[in-house]
Amino acid sequence: MPQLGFGVFQVPDDETAAAVTAALEAGYRSIDTAAVYGNEGGVGQAIRQSGIPREELFVTTKLWNADQGHDETLKAFEASRQLLGLDYLDLYLIHWPVPERDRYADSWKALEKLLADGRVRAIGVSNFQPSHLRRLAEVSDVVPAVNQIELHPYLQQAELRPFHAERGIVTEAWSPLAKGGDLLAEQTIRSLADKHGRTPAQVVLRWHLQLGNVVIPKSVTPSRIRENLDVFGFTLDADDLAALSTLDRDVRTGPHPDTFNVV
């Protein structure tokens, strides 16, 4: 799984093919979508038109909350696979735990079947808290390959990241730049951008990479798409990382996994 991928959250389906095409042309090889985004068709179109060999791409999509349950999950996976136009997926995630419905363990069993059947190369979760991950460990010996969570300098997930590391779970960050632009206007980040001759967004993405996070920034602007990938030519030093660690506010831009129950 490439450590830096391309996300398409909130990209309309009719704009998704162009955005993914720009990303693939820039050099991205990992694309992250989800059933609820409504743009799996656009992702599939861009992949087909790219001419890039399938084995060079890493495609992720996610099971929506309304489709949790064993049989429902298998049906939803097949619908996503067909929209993407792929023979198999590289990673399939349970999008949210929705604990009050208590169906994510049944969905996990379905993901295990998809993995065993070779229809997906890896399975994981998204927005799971330690309590949800422990529940899966009670019913399954298969450890999620990935937990995709909200993670950025304002929400550094200082407890969850070590929890993942102890269990061999990859930490993947959604909303890696937070939302609204406040993070990128932080003086600490702007000073580091000036120091390294980079943009604030590049500094934050580099921070993620040095922490070991997988990261999936989103943009529909070709120049920004290329800029977000150009983060391998510099390194943040220990003082830089220490300065960024002070920005943690434990503030979410999205819902809390313990209470989010939208279906």
C-alpha positions as a Python dict, from the first residue, in 0.01 Angstrom:
ca = {
    (1, 'M'): (0, 0, 0),
    (2, 'P'): (157, 333, -100),
    (3, 'Q'): (204, 562, 198),
    (4, 'L'): (68, 860, 5),
    (5, 'G'): (-256, 813, -184),
    (6, 'F'): (-539, 1017, -334),
    (7, 'G'): (-881, 1058, -172),
    (8, 'V'): (-1208, 1152, -342),
    (9, 'F'): (-1435, 1236, -47),
    (10, 'Q'): (-1704, 1490, -150),
    (11, 'V'): (-1591, 1490, -514),
    (12, 'P'): (-1905, 1469, -735),
    (13, 'D'): (-1912, 1162, -956),
    (14, 'D'): (-1908, 1368, -1274),
    (15, 'E'): (-1585, 1538, -1158),
    (16, 'T'): (-1420, 1231, -1012),
    (17, 'A'): (-1286, 1080, -1334),
    (18, 'A'): (-1100, 1402, -1418),
    (19, 'A'): (-959, 1437, -1065),
    (20, 'V'): (-842, 1075, -1050),
    (21, 'T'): (-697, 1102, -1400),
    (22, 'A'): (-495, 1406, -1289),
    (23, 'A'): (-378, 1215, -982),
    (24, 'L'): (-272, 910, -1182),
    (25, 'E'): (-90, 1129, -1433),
    (26, 'A'): (90, 1302, -1144),
    (27, 'G'): (211, 965, -1017),
    (28, 'Y'): (-38, 855, -752),
    (29, 'R'): (-105, 484, -752),
    (30, 'S'): (-339, 454, -452),
    (31, 'I'): (-700, 573, -479),
    (32, 'D'): (-940, 583, -184),
    (33, 'T'): (-1317, 599, -231),
    (34, 'A'): (-1631, 470, -55),
    (35, 'A'): (-1979, 357, -143),
    (36, 'V'): (-2137, 655, 33),
    (37, 'Y'): (-1928, 900, -170),
    (38, 'G'): (-2132, 807, -476),
    (39, 'N'): (-1829, 830, -705),
    (40, 'E'): (-1701, 473, -740),
    (41, 'G'): (-1814, 483, -1104),
    (42, 'G'): (-1597, 788, -1173),
    (43, 'V'): (-1298, 623, -1008),
    (44, 'G'): (-1347, 314, -1221),
    (45, 'Q'): (-1375, 521, -1538),
    (46, 'A'): (-1045, 695, -1469),
    (47, 'I'): (-871, 365, -1394),
    (48, 'R'): (-995, 207, -1717),
    (49, 'Q'): (-892, 506, -1925),
    (50, 'S'): (-548, 537, -1764),
    (51, 'G'): (-392, 234, -1928),
    (52, 'I'): (-198, 168, -1608),
    (53, 'P'): (-160, -206, -1537),
    (54, 'R'): (-403, -316, -1268),
    (55, 'E'): (-128, -465, -1052),
    (56, 'E'): (35, -121, -1021),
    (57, 'L'): (-275, 31, -858),
    (58, 'F'): (-404, 9, -502),
    (59, 'V'): (-781, 71, -483),
    (60, 'T'): (-972, 109, -157),
    (61, 'T'): (-1344, 141, -99),
    (62, 'K'): (-1567, 118, 207),
    (63, 'L'): (-1884, -50, 327),
    (64, 'W'): (-2155, 201, 422),
    (65, 'N'): (-2340, 184, 753),
    (66, 'A'): (-2678, 87, 606),
    (67, 'D'): (-2523, -222, 449),
    (68, 'Q'): (-2375, -374, 763),
    (69, 'G'): (-2456, -737, 839),
    (70, 'H'): (-2305, -1051, 689),
    (71, 'D'): (-2511, -1104, 375),
    (72, 'E'): (-2573, -734, 323),
    (73, 'T'): (-2197, -674, 327),
    (74, 'L'): (-2132, -933, 57),
    (75, 'K'): (-2401, -776, -161),
    (76, 'A'): (-2267, -423, -105),
    (77, 'F'): (-1913, -530, -186),
    (78, 'E'): (-2024, -677, -516),
    (79, 'A'): (-2211, -356, -603),
    (80, 'S'): (-1898, -150, -533),
    (81, 'R'): (-1677, -388, -727),
    (82, 'Q'): (-1901, -364, -1031),
    (83, 'L'): (-1917, 16, -1016),
    (84, 'L'): (-1538, 25, -1001),
    (85, 'G'): (-1519, -228, -1284),
    (86, 'L'): (-1248, -432, -1113),
    (87, 'D'): (-1198, -805, -1072),
    (88, 'Y'): (-1078, -755, -716),
    (89, 'L'): (-1018, -474, -467),
    (90, 'D'): (-694, -410, -285),
    (91, 'L'): (-851, -298, 43),
    (92, 'Y'): (-1209, -305, 173),
    (93, 'L'): (-1299, -120, 492),
    (94, 'I'): (-1596, -106, 728),
    (95, 'H'): (-1660, 268, 711),
    (96, 'W'): (-1790, 328, 1067),
    (97, 'P'): (-1852, 96, 1362),
    (98, 'V'): (-2206, 231, 1434),
    (99, 'P'): (-2194, 62, 1777),
    (100, 'E'): (-2561, 113, 1858),
    (101, 'R'): (-2655, -115, 1565),
    (102, 'D'): (-2393, -370, 1674),
    (103, 'R'): (-2355, -528, 1330),
    (104, 'Y'): (-1991, -458, 1254),
    (105, 'A'): (-1875, -797, 1385),
    (106, 'D'): (-2109, -969, 1137),
    (107, 'S'): (-1974, -746, 861),
    (108, 'W'): (-1620, -838, 962),
    (109, 'K'): (-1700, -1207, 915),
    (110, 'A'): (-1817, -1123, 563),
    (111, 'L'): (-1494, -935, 495),
    (112, 'E'): (-1302, -1242, 610),
    (113, 'K'): (-1489, -1446, 348),
    (114, 'L'): (-1407, -1193, 76),
    (115, 'L'): (-1042, -1213, 176),
    (116, 'A'): (-1041, -1593, 177),
    (117, 'D'): (-1212, -1600, -164),
    (118, 'G'): (-950, -1368, -314),
    (119, 'R'): (-1200, -1097, -400),
    (120, 'V'): (-1007, -848, -188),
    (121, 'R'): (-635, -847, -103),
    (122, 'A'): (-667, -690, 242),
    (123, 'I'): (-945, -595, 483),
    (124, 'G'): (-966, -327, 746),
    (125, 'V'): (-1179, -73, 924),
    (126, 'S'): (-1231, 300, 944),
    (127, 'N'): (-1312, 520, 1244),
    (128, 'F'): (-1279, 233, 1491),
    (129, 'Q'): (-1193, 306, 1852),
    (130, 'P'): (-995, 67, 2075),
    (131, 'S'): (-1318, -77, 2216),
    (132, 'H'): (-1440, -163, 1866),
    (133, 'L'): (-1107, -320, 1771),
    (134, 'R'): (-1106, -528, 2088),
    (135, 'R'): (-1454, -652, 2001),
    (136, 'L'): (-1330, -774, 1662),
    (137, 'A'): (-1040, -950, 1834),
    (138, 'E'): (-1293, -1138, 2047),
    (139, 'V'): (-1472, -1283, 1744),
    (140, 'S'): (-1190, -1314, 1489),
    (141, 'D'): (-823, -1401, 1463),
    (142, 'V'): (-790, -1176, 1155),
    (143, 'V'): (-643, -841, 1255),
    (144, 'P'): (-755, -540, 1048),
    (145, 'A'): (-476, -442, 813),
    (146, 'V'): (-570, -74, 838),
    (147, 'N'): (-772, 161, 1055),
    (148, 'Q'): (-850, 479, 864),
    (149, 'I'): (-918, 759, 1113),
    (150, 'E'): (-943, 1135, 1131),
    (151, 'L'): (-587, 1247, 1204),
    (152, 'H'): (-412, 1582, 1165),
    (153, 'P'): (-205, 1813, 1387),
    (154, 'Y'): (-519, 1930, 1570),
    (155, 'L'): (-617, 1564, 1638),
    (156, 'Q'): (-298, 1362, 1666),
    (157, 'Q'): (-455, 1041, 1804),
    (158, 'A'): (-172, 994, 2052),
    (159, 'E'): (-342, 696, 2217),
    (160, 'L'): (-483, 521, 1910),
    (161, 'R'): (-164, 523, 1702),
    (162, 'P'): (38, 323, 1958),
    (163, 'F'): (-260, 91, 2002),
    (164, 'H'): (-242, 19, 1628),
    (165, 'A'): (135, -26, 1633),
    (166, 'E'): (115, -286, 1910),
    (167, 'R'): (-126, -492, 1700),
    (168, 'G'): (27, -449, 1355),
    (169, 'I'): (-253, -224, 1229),
    (170, 'V'): (-157, 49, 981),
    (171, 'T'): (-276, 398, 1076),
    (172, 'E'): (-428, 581, 779),
    (173, 'A'): (-527, 946, 809),
    (174, 'W'): (-838, 1093, 656),
    (175, 'S'): (-878, 1471, 658),
    (176, 'P'): (-498, 1490, 695),
    (177, 'L'): (-501, 1868, 652),
    (178, 'A'): (-809, 1919, 872),
    (179, 'K'): (-1083, 2138, 725),
    (180, 'G'): (-1158, 2503, 682),
    (181, 'G'): (-803, 2626, 634),
    (182, 'D'): (-736, 2715, 1000),
    (183, 'L'): (-465, 2452, 1037),
    (184, 'L'): (-269, 2569, 735),
    (185, 'A'): (-285, 2926, 866),
    (186, 'E'): (-115, 2827, 1194),
    (187, 'Q'): (198, 3035, 1247),
    (188, 'T'): (396, 2729, 1356),
    (189, 'I'): (320, 2555, 1027),
    (190, 'R'): (375, 2866, 818),
    (191, 'S'): (714, 2921, 983),
    (192, 'L'): (817, 2564, 905),
    (193, 'A'): (698, 2610, 546),
    (194, 'D'): (922, 2918, 515),
    (195, 'K'): (1213, 2731, 675),
    (196, 'H'): (1195, 2446, 424),
    (197, 'G'): (1079, 2643, 121),
    (198, 'R'): (756, 2443, 106),
    (199, 'T'): (385, 2508, 139),
    (200, 'P'): (201, 2462, 469),
    (201, 'A'): (16, 2164, 323),
    (202, 'Q'): (343, 1999, 223),
    (203, 'V'): (477, 2044, 576),
    (204, 'V'): (171, 1876, 727),
    (205, 'L'): (180, 1588, 480),
    (206, 'R'): (551, 1538, 547),
    (207, 'W'): (473, 1528, 921),
    (208, 'H'): (226, 1247, 857),
    (209, 'L'): (477, 1048, 656),
    (210, 'Q'): (747, 1081, 920),
    (211, 'L'): (503, 962, 1187),
    (212, 'G'): (445, 654, 973),
    (213, 'N'): (87, 737, 877),
    (214, 'V'): (-63, 647, 543),
    (215, 'V'): (-223, 964, 411),
    (216, 'I'): (-485, 1037, 142),
    (217, 'P'): (-515, 1411, 69),
    (218, 'K'): (-796, 1522, -160),
    (219, 'S'): (-805, 1794, -423),
    (220, 'V'): (-967, 1853, -761),
    (221, 'T'): (-708, 2113, -864),
    (222, 'P'): (-430, 1959, -1078),
    (223, 'S'): (-160, 2189, -941),
    (224, 'R'): (-258, 2109, -582),
    (225, 'I'): (-275, 1738, -664),
    (226, 'R'): (85, 1751, -788),
    (227, 'E'): (195, 1966, -495),
    (228, 'N'): (57, 1721, -241),
    (229, 'L'): (266, 1443, -392),
    (230, 'D'): (587, 1648, -389),
    (231, 'V'): (676, 1586, -24),
    (232, 'F'): (969, 1344, -48),
    (233, 'G'): (1247, 1595, -112),
    (234, 'F'): (1279, 1735, 240),
    (235, 'T'): (1279, 1615, 600),
    (236, 'L'): (1144, 1771, 918),
    (237, 'D'): (1399, 1768, 1198),
    (238, 'A'): (1340, 1684, 1564),
    (239, 'D'): (1271, 2049, 1653),
    (240, 'D'): (1016, 2074, 1372),
    (241, 'L'): (835, 1762, 1491),
    (242, 'A'): (837, 1887, 1851),
    (243, 'A'): (683, 2217, 1741),
    (244, 'L'): (408, 2038, 1551),
    (245, 'S'): (332, 1815, 1848),
    (246, 'T'): (224, 2124, 2045),
    (247, 'L'): (-68, 2184, 1807),
    (248, 'D'): (-272, 1887, 1930),
    (249, 'R'): (-610, 2011, 2054),
    (250, 'D'): (-801, 1681, 2048),
    (251, 'V'): (-1045, 1858, 1815),
    (252, 'R'): (-1241, 1671, 1549),
    (253, 'T'): (-1374, 1815, 1225),
    (254, 'G'): (-1591, 1507, 1173),
    (255, 'P'): (-1826, 1305, 1397),
    (256, 'H'): (-1717, 1093, 1691),
    (257, 'P'): (-1707, 718, 1616),
    (258, 'D'): (-1874, 628, 1947),
    (259, 'T'): (-2190, 820, 1862),
    (260, 'F'): (-2208, 846, 1481),
    (261, 'N'): (-2505, 636, 1371),
    (262, 'V'): (-2615, 776, 1035),
    (263, 'V'): (-2734, 505, 797),
}
